[in-house]
Each structure stands twice: as C-alpha cells, then as structure tokens.
Amino acid sequence: MTIGGIIAEKVIDHHYARVAVECGLDPDTKSKAKGSDLKDFPIERARYRRYVPWVVAEMAVVASYGWVVQNRVHPAVPLIMQFLACTLSTLMSHTASALLVDIFPDSSSSAYASGQIARCGLSAISALVLQSLVDAVGRGWYFTIFSLFVGLTGIVSVYISLWKGMAWRRKRLGNL
C-alpha cells in the first residue's frame, strides 16, 4: 500500500501537470486550480489520464490470482500477485480520492470519507458473498467474475466522469 501511495502521488502530480500544460496553464503546484477555479479546468481528465490501463492491469492481476490459488502453485506466486493487486488498487483509490477532494474542496474530509464508505461497503458485500460464490464456481472463476464486474463498472464510471463531470461541476458551482 505504501508503494502504491508513493506511485500514486507521482502519477497524480505528473498527470495534473500534463493536462495543465495542454490547457495553457502553469503546472506549478502552487498555482493549482482549486474549488470554483476548477469550473473551466478538466480535472477529471487530469485525474483519470491513462487510468483505464491501470484498471485493466488490476483486472488481469485479480483474475490471475484466482487461478493461481486454485491451481495451488508455489506460495510465492500468490504473494507477488497480492503485492501487485494491492499496489494497483491503492494507486487507483488515491487517484479517485484526489478527484473527490478536488471536486469538493470546501468539504474535502466529507468527500474523502464518502468515497471510503462506498469502497468499504462494496468490500463488505464482496466478503459476504465470497465463500458461497467460491463454493459454486471455484476460486479461478470467482476472481475472474469479480475482476470483470469491478473493472468494467470502474471503466464505465471513469468514462461517465470524463464525459459529464465538468458539466455536472459547472451546474453545481452555478447553484452554490
């Protein structure tokens, strides 16, 4: 998780700077757009820039993990897969959390907390159904189905955010 967080910090800052330059803005961290300044800045594009490949990589790692465990390969392999899955999920979680904080700067703690509540709630539901689904389809298929469901809904969510995010922000900021 620590490595994922360190990578996320670098990736988030790099992507913000790239989009800022594309928009003709100074990417210096001291001049980052905040709050209502984001009304005309594509923060969703900055945060989700090249995000989908990370989701696809996470899907592949999680699905592979299920098959590795099911086939009882050497214990080092699932440990490496867990390391990769945790690193990728932390990177993606930090990226999404940064977007929430960017969109709701006046209530950033509440925005971050709501994202964590949603994430933990979905994790609890997954834990609730895990054993019965594993018993029904096996570890390999469970993790494949799980990775497809979470990954594909995540990709759809990212594209909806990229497509409608700025318009939703402008509408909300106009009503404040």
FIKE-615067 format. One record per residue: residue number from 1; residue in three letters; x, y, z of N, C-alpha, C, O in turn. Coordinates in Angstrom, 2 decimals. Example, Ala and Ser with C-alpha at 12.3 -4.5 7.8 and 13.67 -1.06 7.14 Angstrom:
2
 num residu    n_xx    n_yy    n_zz   ca_xx   ca_yy   ca_zz    c_xx    c_yy    c_zz    o_xx    o_yy    o_zz
   1    ALA   13.19   -5.69    7.80   12.30   -4.50    7.80   13.20   -3.30    7.80   14.24   -3.32    8.46
   2    SER   12.85   -2.25    7.08   13.67   -1.06    7.14   12.90    0.03    7.87   13.41    1.14    8.04
***
This chain:
176
 num residu    n_xx    n_yy    n_zz   ca_xx   ca_yy   ca_zz    c_xx    c_yy    c_zz    o_xx    o_yy    o_zz
   1    MET    0.83   -1.19    0.00    0.00    0.00    0.00    0.87    1.25    0.00    0.55    2.24   -0.65
   2    THR    1.97    1.19    0.72    2.87    2.34    0.76    3.45    2.62   -0.62    3.50    3.77   -1.05
   3    ILE    3.87    1.58   -1.29    4.44    1.76   -2.63    3.37    2.29   -3.59    3.65    3.18   -4.39
   4    GLY    2.16    1.76   -3.50    1.06    2.26   -4.33    0.78    3.73   -4.06    0.53    4.50   -4.99
   5    GLY    0.84    4.14   -2.78    0.63    5.54   -2.43    1.73    6.45   -2.97    1.45    7.55   -3.44
   6    ILE    2.96    5.98   -2.89    4.09    6.77   -3.41    3.97    6.92   -4.93    4.16    8.01   -5.47
   7    ILE    3.65    5.82   -5.60    3.48    5.88   -7.06    2.31    6.79   -7.40    2.39    7.58   -8.34
   8    ALA    1.21    6.67   -6.65    0.03    7.49   -6.92    0.35    8.97   -6.84   -0.09    9.75   -7.68
   9    GLU    1.11    9.36   -5.83    1.47   10.77   -5.68    2.21   11.28   -6.93    1.89   12.35   -7.45
  10    LYS    3.16   10.52   -7.38    3.93   10.92   -8.57    3.04   10.96   -9.82    3.11   11.90  -10.61
  11    VAL    2.22    9.93   -9.99    1.36    9.84  -11.17    0.34   10.97  -11.18    0.13   11.61  -12.20
  12    ILE   -0.30   11.21  -10.03   -1.32   12.26   -9.92   -0.72   13.62  -10.26   -1.30   14.38  -11.04
  13    ASP    0.43   13.93   -9.68    1.08   15.22   -9.96    1.50   15.34  -11.42    1.33   16.38  -12.04
  14    HIS    2.06   14.26  -11.96    2.51   14.28  -13.36    1.33   14.49  -14.31    1.41   15.28  -15.24
  15    HIS    0.23   13.77  -14.07   -0.93   13.90  -14.95   -1.57   15.27  -14.84   -2.02   15.83  -15.84
  16    TYR   -1.61   15.83  -13.63   -2.15   17.18  -13.46   -1.30   18.17  -14.28   -1.84   19.00  -15.01
  17    ALA    0.01   18.05  -14.15    0.90   18.97  -14.86    0.74   18.84  -16.37    0.72   19.86  -17.08
  18    ARG    0.61   17.63  -16.88    0.45   17.43  -18.33   -0.83   18.07  -18.84   -0.82   18.73  -19.88
  19    VAL   -1.94   17.87  -18.12   -3.21   18.44  -18.56   -3.18   19.96  -18.41   -3.72   20.68  -19.25
  20    ALA   -2.55   20.46  -17.36   -2.43   21.91  -17.19   -1.68   22.53  -18.36   -2.10   23.56  -18.89
  21    VAL   -0.59   21.91  -18.78    0.18   22.41  -19.92   -0.67   22.35  -21.19   -0.65   23.29  -21.99
  22    GLU   -1.41   21.25  -21.38   -2.29   21.12  -22.55   -3.34   22.23  -22.58   -3.77   22.65  -23.66
  23    CYS   -3.75   22.70  -21.39   -4.76   23.76  -21.29   -4.13   25.14  -21.26   -4.84   26.14  -21.09
  24    GLY   -2.81   25.23  -21.41   -2.12   26.51  -21.42   -1.95   27.12  -20.04   -1.81   28.34  -19.93
  25    LEU   -1.95   26.30  -18.99   -1.79   26.79  -17.63   -0.42   26.42  -17.09    0.24   25.51  -17.58
  26    ASP    0.00   27.15  -16.07    1.26   26.86  -15.39    1.05   25.63  -14.50    0.19   25.67  -13.62
  27    PRO    1.80   24.57  -14.71    1.58   23.36  -13.91    2.20   23.42  -12.51    2.13   22.44  -11.77
  28    ASP    2.79   24.55  -12.15    3.41   24.69  -10.83    2.38   24.35   -9.75    1.25   24.83   -9.80
  29    THR    2.76   23.54   -8.79    1.83   23.08   -7.76    1.27   24.24   -6.93    0.19   24.11   -6.37
  30    LYS    1.97   25.36   -6.85    1.47   26.48   -6.07    0.34   27.21   -6.77   -0.41   27.97   -6.14
  31    SER    0.20   26.99   -8.07   -0.86   27.69   -8.81   -1.97   26.73   -9.25   -2.72   27.04  -10.17
  32    LYS   -2.07   25.58   -8.58   -3.12   24.62   -8.95   -4.49   25.22   -8.76   -4.76   25.92   -7.78
  33    ALA   -5.35   24.94   -9.70   -6.74   25.40   -9.60   -7.42   24.71   -8.44   -7.20   23.52   -8.20
  34    LYS   -8.24   25.47   -7.72   -8.96   24.91   -6.58  -10.39   25.40   -6.61  -10.69   26.48   -7.12
  35    GLY  -11.28   24.59   -6.06  -12.67   25.00   -5.88  -13.32   25.49   -7.15  -13.36   24.78   -8.15
  36    SER  -13.82   26.72   -7.09  -14.54   27.27   -8.25  -13.60   27.53   -9.42  -14.05   27.68  -10.56
  37    ASP  -12.28   27.59   -9.16  -11.32   27.75  -10.25  -11.34   26.53  -11.17  -10.91   26.61  -12.33
  38    LEU  -11.83   25.41  -10.67  -11.89   24.19  -11.47  -13.06   24.19  -12.45  -13.21   23.27  -13.25
  39    LYS  -13.89   25.22  -12.37  -15.07   25.28  -13.23  -14.70   25.10  -14.71  -15.45   24.48  -15.47
  40    ASP  -13.57   25.64  -15.11  -13.15   25.56  -16.50  -11.92   24.69  -16.72  -11.35   24.67  -17.81
  41    PHE  -11.51   23.98  -15.68  -10.34   23.09  -15.79  -10.81   21.64  -15.82  -11.61   21.24  -14.97
  42    PRO  -10.34   20.85  -16.77  -10.79   19.45  -16.88  -10.11   18.55  -15.85   -9.29   17.71  -16.19
  43    ILE  -10.47   18.74  -14.59   -9.82   17.99  -13.51  -10.06   16.49  -13.64   -9.19   15.69  -13.28
  44    GLU  -11.22   16.09  -14.17  -11.47   14.67  -14.38  -10.46   14.08  -15.37   -9.95   12.98  -15.17
  45    ARG  -10.18   14.83  -16.41   -9.19   14.37  -17.39   -7.80   14.31  -16.76   -7.02   13.41  -17.06
  46    ALA   -7.50   15.28  -15.89   -6.20   15.30  -15.23   -6.05   14.10  -14.28   -4.99   13.48  -14.23
  47    ARG   -7.09   13.81  -13.56   -7.00   12.71  -12.59   -7.11   11.34  -13.24   -6.43   10.40  -12.82
  48    TYR   -7.94   11.21  -14.25   -8.16    9.92  -14.88   -7.34    9.72  -16.15   -7.62    8.81  -16.93
  49    ARG   -6.36   10.57  -16.37   -5.49   10.44  -17.53   -4.74    9.11  -17.45   -4.05    8.83  -16.46
  50    ARG   -4.89    8.31  -18.46   -4.25    6.98  -18.54   -4.61    6.09  -17.34   -3.78    5.32  -16.86
  51    TYR   -5.82    6.22  -16.87   -6.31    5.45  -15.73   -6.80    4.06  -16.13   -6.62    3.09  -15.39
  52    VAL   -7.42    3.97  -17.29   -8.01    2.71  -17.73   -6.97    1.59  -17.83   -7.28    0.46  -17.45
  53    PRO   -5.76    1.83  -18.32   -4.77    0.74  -18.32   -4.47    0.19  -16.92   -4.20   -1.00  -16.76
  54    TRP   -4.52    1.06  -15.90   -4.32    0.58  -14.53   -5.48   -0.34  -14.13   -5.27   -1.36  -13.47
  55    VAL   -6.69    0.03  -14.53   -7.87   -0.81  -14.21   -7.73   -2.16  -14.91   -7.97   -3.20  -14.31
  56    VAL   -7.34   -2.15  -16.17   -7.19   -3.39  -16.92   -6.09   -4.25  -16.29   -6.24   -5.47  -16.18
  57    ALA   -4.99   -3.63  -15.89   -3.92   -4.37  -15.23   -4.41   -4.99  -13.92   -4.11   -6.14  -13.62
  58    GLU   -5.18   -4.22  -13.15   -5.75   -4.74  -11.90   -6.69   -5.92  -12.17   -6.67   -6.91  -11.45
  59    MET   -7.50   -5.80  -13.22   -8.40   -6.89  -13.59   -7.60   -8.16  -13.90   -7.96   -9.25  -13.46
  60    ALA   -6.54   -8.01  -14.66   -5.71   -9.16  -15.04   -5.05   -9.79  -13.81   -5.00  -11.01  -13.69
  61    VAL   -4.54   -8.96  -12.92   -3.87   -9.46  -11.71   -4.87  -10.21  -10.82   -4.59  -11.31  -10.35
  62    VAL   -6.04   -9.61  -10.59   -7.03  -10.24   -9.71   -7.54  -11.55  -10.30   -7.65  -12.55   -9.59
  63    ALA   -7.86  -11.55  -11.59   -8.32  -12.79  -12.23   -7.22  -13.85  -12.19   -7.50  -15.02  -11.89
  64    SER   -6.00  -13.47  -12.48   -4.87  -14.41  -12.44   -4.65  -14.96  -11.04   -4.33  -16.13  -10.86
  65    TYR   -4.83  -14.10  -10.05   -4.68  -14.53   -8.65   -5.61  -15.70   -8.34   -5.20  -16.67   -7.72
  66    GLY   -6.85  -15.60   -8.77   -7.80  -16.68   -8.52   -7.35  -18.00   -9.12   -7.47  -19.05   -8.48
  67    TRP   -6.84  -17.95  -10.33   -6.41  -19.17  -11.00   -5.13  -19.72  -10.38   -4.94  -20.93  -10.29
  68    VAL   -4.25  -18.82   -9.95   -3.01  -19.24   -9.29   -3.33  -19.96   -7.98   -2.74  -21.00   -7.68
  69    VAL   -4.26  -19.40   -7.21   -4.65  -20.03   -5.95   -5.36  -21.36   -6.22   -5.08  -22.36   -5.55
  70    GLN   -6.26  -21.37   -7.17   -7.00  -22.60   -7.47   -6.06  -23.72   -7.90   -6.27  -24.88   -7.54
  71    ASN   -5.04  -23.38   -8.66   -4.10  -24.41   -9.16   -2.96  -24.70   -8.19   -2.06  -25.47   -8.50
  72    ARG   -3.00  -24.08   -7.02   -2.05  -24.36   -5.93   -0.58  -24.28   -6.38    0.21  -25.19   -6.13
  73    VAL   -0.25  -23.19   -7.04    1.14  -23.01   -7.45    1.97  -22.61   -6.22    1.44  -22.46   -5.12
  74    HIS    3.25  -22.46   -6.43    4.16  -22.13   -5.33    3.65  -20.89   -4.58    3.20  -19.93   -5.22
  75    PRO    3.71  -20.90   -3.25    3.16  -19.79   -2.45    3.73  -18.41   -2.77    3.09  -17.40   -2.50
  76    ALA    4.91  -18.36   -3.35    5.49  -17.06   -3.69    4.66  -16.36   -4.77    4.58  -15.13   -4.78
  77    VAL    4.07  -17.12   -5.66    3.31  -16.52   -6.77    2.07  -15.76   -6.27    1.89  -14.61   -6.66
  78    PRO    1.22  -16.36   -5.41    0.09  -15.58   -4.92    0.52  -14.37   -4.08   -0.16  -13.34   -4.08
  79    LEU    1.63  -14.50   -3.38    2.12  -13.34   -2.61    2.53  -12.19   -3.53    2.27  -11.03   -3.23
  80    ILE    3.17  -12.52   -4.63    3.55  -11.50   -5.60    2.29  -10.89   -6.22    2.22   -9.68   -6.43
  81    MET    1.31  -11.74   -6.52    0.05  -11.25   -7.09   -0.68  -10.33   -6.11   -1.25   -9.32   -6.51
  82    GLN   -0.66  -10.68   -4.81   -1.28   -9.83   -3.80   -0.57   -8.48   -3.72   -1.21   -7.44   -3.58
  83    PHE    0.76   -8.50   -3.81    1.52   -7.27   -3.80    1.12   -6.38   -4.98    0.89   -5.18   -4.81
  84    LEU    1.04   -6.96   -6.16    0.67   -6.19   -7.35   -0.76   -5.67   -7.25   -1.03   -4.51   -7.58
  85    ALA   -1.68   -6.52   -6.80   -3.08   -6.10   -6.67   -3.22   -4.97   -5.67   -3.96   -4.01   -5.90
  86    CYS   -2.53   -5.08   -4.55   -2.61   -4.04   -3.52   -2.00   -2.73   -4.01   -2.55   -1.66   -3.77
  87    THR   -0.87   -2.82   -4.70   -0.23   -1.62   -5.23   -1.14   -0.92   -6.23   -1.33    0.29   -6.15
  88    LEU   -1.71   -1.67   -7.16   -2.59   -1.09   -8.17   -3.86   -0.53   -7.56   -4.29    0.56   -7.93
  89    SER   -4.47   -1.26   -6.64   -5.72   -0.77   -6.05   -5.48    0.47   -5.21   -6.33    1.36   -5.18
  90    THR   -4.35    0.55   -4.53   -4.02    1.76   -3.76   -3.81    2.94   -4.70   -4.28    4.04   -4.42
  91    LEU   -3.10    2.72   -5.79   -2.88    3.78   -6.77   -4.22    4.31   -7.28   -4.43    5.52   -7.36
  92    MET   -5.12    3.40   -7.64   -6.42    3.83   -8.19   -7.29    4.48   -7.12   -7.99    5.46   -7.40
  93    SER   -7.25    3.96   -5.90   -8.04    4.54   -4.82   -7.57    5.96   -4.51   -8.40    6.86   -4.31
  94    HIS   -6.26    6.17   -4.46   -5.74    7.51   -4.19   -6.10    8.48   -5.31   -6.40    9.64   -5.05
  95    THR   -6.08    8.00   -6.53   -6.43    8.85   -7.67   -7.89    9.28   -7.59   -8.20   10.46   -7.77
  96    ALA   -8.77    8.33   -7.33  -10.20    8.66   -7.21  -10.46    9.57   -6.01  -11.28   10.48   -6.09
  97    SER   -9.76    9.33   -4.92   -9.91   10.18   -3.73   -9.43   11.60   -4.01  -10.03   12.57   -3.54
  98    ALA   -8.34   11.72   -4.76   -7.84   13.06   -5.11   -8.88   13.81   -5.94   -9.08   15.01   -5.76
  99    LEU   -9.55   13.11   -6.84  -10.60   13.74   -7.65  -11.74   14.20   -6.76  -12.25   15.31   -6.93
 100    LEU  -12.16   13.37   -5.82  -13.24   13.77   -4.90  -12.86   15.02   -4.12  -13.67   15.94   -3.98
 101    VAL  -11.65   15.06   -3.62  -11.19   16.22   -2.85  -11.11   17.45   -3.75  -11.44   18.55   -3.32
 102    ASP  -10.67   17.27   -5.00  -10.61   18.39   -5.94  -11.99   18.95   -6.24  -12.17   20.16   -6.35
 103    ILE  -12.96   18.08   -6.38  -14.31   18.50   -6.75  -15.04   19.16   -5.58  -15.85   20.06   -5.77
 104    PHE  -14.74   18.70   -4.37  -15.40   19.23   -3.17  -14.37   19.79   -2.19  -14.23   19.26   -1.08
 105    PRO  -13.65   20.85   -2.57  -12.56   21.35   -1.72  -13.04   21.94   -0.38  -12.29   21.94    0.59
 106    ASP  -14.27   22.44   -0.34  -14.77   23.01    0.91  -15.24   21.95    1.90  -15.42   22.24    3.08
 107    SER  -15.41   20.75    1.42  -15.80   19.64    2.31  -14.99   18.40    1.93  -15.53   17.32    1.73
 108    SER  -13.67   18.60    1.84  -12.79   17.53    1.36  -12.80   16.32    2.28  -12.72   15.19    1.80
 109    SER  -12.88   16.53    3.59  -12.91   15.39    4.51  -14.17   14.56    4.30  -14.12   13.33    4.30
 110    SER  -15.29   15.22    4.13  -16.55   14.51    3.89  -16.52   13.79    2.55  -17.01   12.67    2.43
 111    ALA  -15.95   14.43    1.54  -15.86   13.81    0.22  -14.98   12.56    0.28  -15.33   11.51   -0.26
 112    TYR  -13.84   12.68    0.94  -12.94   11.54    1.08  -13.62   10.42    1.87  -13.55    9.25    1.48
 113    ALA  -14.28   10.79    2.97  -14.95    9.80    3.81  -16.06    9.09    3.03  -16.24    7.88    3.18
 114    SER  -16.81    9.83    2.23  -17.89    9.19    1.46  -17.33    8.18    0.47  -17.92    7.12    0.26
 115    GLY  -16.22    8.51   -0.14  -15.57    7.57   -1.05  -15.11    6.31   -0.33  -15.25    5.20   -0.85
 116    GLN  -14.57    6.48    0.87  -14.12    5.33    1.65  -15.28    4.48    2.13  -15.19    3.26    2.17
 117    ILE  -16.38    5.14    2.51  -17.57    4.39    2.95  -18.10    3.54    1.79  -18.45    2.38    1.98
 118    ALA  -18.16    4.13    0.60  -18.63    3.37   -0.56  -17.70    2.20   -0.84  -18.16    1.08   -1.08
 119    ARG  -16.40    2.45   -0.82  -15.42    1.39   -1.07  -15.53    0.28   -0.04  -15.52   -0.90   -0.39
 120    CYS  -15.62    0.65    1.23  -15.71   -0.36    2.29  -17.04   -1.10    2.25  -17.09   -2.30    2.53
 121    GLY  -18.10   -0.40    1.90  -19.40   -1.06    1.78  -19.39   -2.12    0.69  -19.90   -3.22    0.87
 122    LEU  -18.81   -1.77   -0.45  -18.72   -2.74   -1.54  -17.81   -3.91   -1.16  -18.06   -5.05   -1.55
 123    SER  -16.76   -3.62   -0.41  -15.87   -4.69    0.05  -16.60   -5.62    1.01  -16.42   -6.84    0.95
 124    ALA  -17.43   -5.06    1.88  -18.21   -5.89    2.82  -19.18   -6.79    2.07  -19.34   -7.96    2.42
 125    ILE  -19.83   -6.25    1.04  -20.75   -7.06    0.24  -19.98   -8.19   -0.44  -20.46   -9.33   -0.50
 126    SER  -18.81   -7.88   -0.96  -17.99   -8.90   -1.61  -17.62   -9.99   -0.62  -17.69  -11.18   -0.93
 127    ALA  -17.21   -9.58    0.58  -16.85  -10.57    1.60  -18.05  -11.43    1.99  -17.90  -12.62    2.29
 128    LEU  -19.23  -10.84    1.99  -20.45  -11.55    2.36  -20.76  -12.69    1.38  -21.16  -13.78    1.79
 129    VAL  -20.58  -12.43    0.11  -20.95  -13.42   -0.91  -19.77  -14.28   -1.36  -19.96  -15.24   -2.11
 130    LEU  -18.58  -13.94   -0.93  -17.38  -14.59   -1.42  -17.43  -16.11   -1.29  -17.30  -16.81   -2.29
 131    GLN  -17.61  -16.62   -0.10  -17.49  -18.06    0.09  -18.56  -18.84   -0.67  -18.26  -19.89   -1.26
 132    SER  -19.78  -18.35   -0.67  -20.83  -19.09   -1.39  -20.55  -19.09   -2.90  -20.81  -20.09   -3.57
 133    LEU  -20.04  -18.00   -3.42  -19.70  -17.97   -4.86  -18.48  -18.82   -5.17  -18.43  -19.49   -6.20
 134    VAL  -17.48  -18.80   -4.29  -16.30  -19.64   -4.49  -16.71  -21.11   -4.47  -16.24  -21.91   -5.29
 135    ASP  -17.59  -21.46   -3.54  -18.07  -22.85   -3.48  -18.82  -23.23   -4.75  -18.75  -24.37   -5.21
 136    ALA  -19.55  -22.27   -5.32  -20.36  -22.56   -6.51  -19.54  -22.65   -7.79  -19.79  -23.52   -8.62
 137    VAL  -18.56  -21.76   -7.96  -17.85  -21.71   -9.24  -16.34  -21.96   -9.13  -15.69  -22.13  -10.16
 138    GLY  -15.78  -21.98   -7.95  -14.35  -22.17   -7.78  -13.62  -20.83   -7.69  -14.15  -19.80   -8.11
 139    ARG  -12.42  -20.87   -7.16  -11.65  -19.63   -6.95  -11.31  -18.92   -8.26  -11.44  -17.70   -8.36
 140    GLY  -10.89  -19.68   -9.24  -10.49  -19.06  -10.51  -11.63  -18.29  -11.15  -11.47  -17.13  -11.53
 141    TRP  -12.79  -18.94  -11.26  -13.93  -18.26  -11.87  -14.47  -17.13  -10.98  -14.92  -16.11  -11.49
 142    TYR  -14.44  -17.32   -9.66  -14.92  -16.24   -8.78  -14.09  -14.98   -9.01  -14.64  -13.91   -9.24
 143    PHE  -12.77  -15.11   -8.95  -11.93  -13.93   -9.11  -11.99  -13.37  -10.53  -11.83  -12.16  -10.71
 144    THR  -12.22  -14.21  -11.51  -12.40  -13.72  -12.88  -13.68  -12.90  -12.98  -13.68  -11.80  -13.52
 145    ILE  -14.79  -13.45  -12.46  -16.07  -12.73  -12.49  -15.98  -11.45  -11.68  -16.46  -10.40  -12.12
 146    PHE  -15.37  -11.53  -10.51  -15.21  -10.36   -9.65  -14.41   -9.27  -10.36  -14.80   -8.10  -10.36
 147    SER  -13.28   -9.65  -10.96  -12.44   -8.64  -11.62  -13.15   -8.03  -12.83  -13.02   -6.84  -13.08
 148    LEU  -13.90   -8.84  -13.55  -14.65   -8.30  -14.69  -15.73   -7.34  -14.23  -15.89   -6.26  -14.80
 149    PHE  -16.47   -7.72  -13.20  -17.54   -6.85  -12.70  -16.99   -5.53  -12.18  -17.43   -4.46  -12.60
 150    VAL  -16.02   -5.60  -11.28  -15.46   -4.38  -10.69  -14.73   -3.56  -11.74  -14.88   -2.34  -11.79
 151    GLY  -13.94   -4.21  -12.57  -13.17   -3.49  -13.58  -14.04   -2.82  -14.63  -13.83   -1.65  -14.96
 152    LEU  -15.01   -3.55  -15.16  -15.86   -2.97  -16.20  -16.75   -1.86  -15.65  -16.95   -0.84  -16.32
 153    THR  -17.29   -2.03  -14.44  -18.08   -0.93  -13.86  -17.18    0.26  -13.55  -17.60    1.41  -13.66
 154    GLY  -15.94   -0.01  -13.16  -14.99    1.08  -12.94  -14.67    1.84  -14.21  -14.62    3.07  -14.20
 155    ILE  -14.45    1.11  -15.29  -14.15    1.76  -16.58  -15.33    2.59  -17.04  -15.16    3.72  -17.52
 156    VAL  -16.54    2.05  -16.91  -17.73    2.80  -17.30  -17.84    4.07  -16.44  -18.16    5.14  -16.96
 157    SER  -17.59    3.95  -15.15  -17.64    5.11  -14.25  -16.63    6.18  -14.64  -16.93    7.37  -14.62
 158    VAL  -15.43    5.75  -15.00  -14.40    6.70  -15.43  -14.86    7.44  -16.68  -14.74    8.66  -16.76
 159    TYR  -15.37    6.71  -17.67  -15.80    7.36  -18.91  -17.01    8.28  -18.69  -17.11    9.33  -19.34
 160    ILE  -17.92    7.91  -17.80  -19.03    8.80  -17.48  -18.51   10.07  -16.82  -18.96   11.17  -17.13
 161    SER  -17.56    9.92  -15.92  -16.96   11.07  -15.25  -16.25   11.98  -16.25  -16.36   13.21  -16.18
 162    LEU  -15.52   11.38  -17.19  -14.84   12.18  -18.21  -15.84   12.88  -19.13  -15.60   14.01  -19.55
 163    TRP  -16.93   12.22  -19.42  -17.94   12.74  -20.35  -18.79   13.82  -19.70  -19.01   14.87  -20.31
 164    LYS  -19.28   13.60  -18.49  -20.24   14.51  -17.87  -19.70   15.30  -16.68  -20.35   16.24  -16.22
 165    GLY  -18.52   14.94  -16.18  -18.01   15.53  -14.94  -17.93   17.04  -14.93  -18.40   17.67  -13.99
 166    MET  -17.36   17.63  -15.96  -17.21   19.08  -15.98  -18.58   19.77  -16.02  -18.79   20.77  -15.34
 167    ALA  -19.49   19.24  -16.81  -20.84   19.84  -16.88  -21.54   19.75  -15.53  -22.19   20.70  -15.10
 168    TRP  -21.41   18.61  -14.86  -22.02   18.46  -13.53  -21.40   19.45  -12.54  -22.12   20.05  -11.74
 169    ARG  -20.07   19.61  -12.60  -19.39   20.57  -11.70  -19.86   21.99  -11.96  -20.17   22.73  -11.03
 170    ARG  -19.92   22.37  -13.23  -20.36   23.73  -13.58  -21.78   23.97  -13.09  -22.09   25.04  -12.56
 171    LYS  -22.64   23.00  -13.27  -24.01   23.14  -12.81  -24.06   23.29  -11.28  -24.77   24.16  -10.76
 172    ARG  -23.31   22.46  -10.59  -23.29   22.53   -9.11  -22.68   23.84   -8.64  -23.20   24.47   -7.72
 173    LEU  -21.58   24.26   -9.26  -20.94   25.52   -8.86  -21.81   26.73   -9.19  -21.76   27.74   -8.49
 174    GLY  -22.60   26.63  -10.25  -23.51   27.71  -10.60  -24.65   27.84   -9.62  -25.22   28.91   -9.46
 175    ASN  -24.98   26.72   -8.95  -26.08   26.73   -7.99  -25.63   27.03   -6.57  -26.46   27.12   -5.67
 176    LEU  -24.34   27.20   -6.35  -23.84   27.48   -4.99  -24.01   28.93   -4.62  -23.64   29.33   -3.51
***
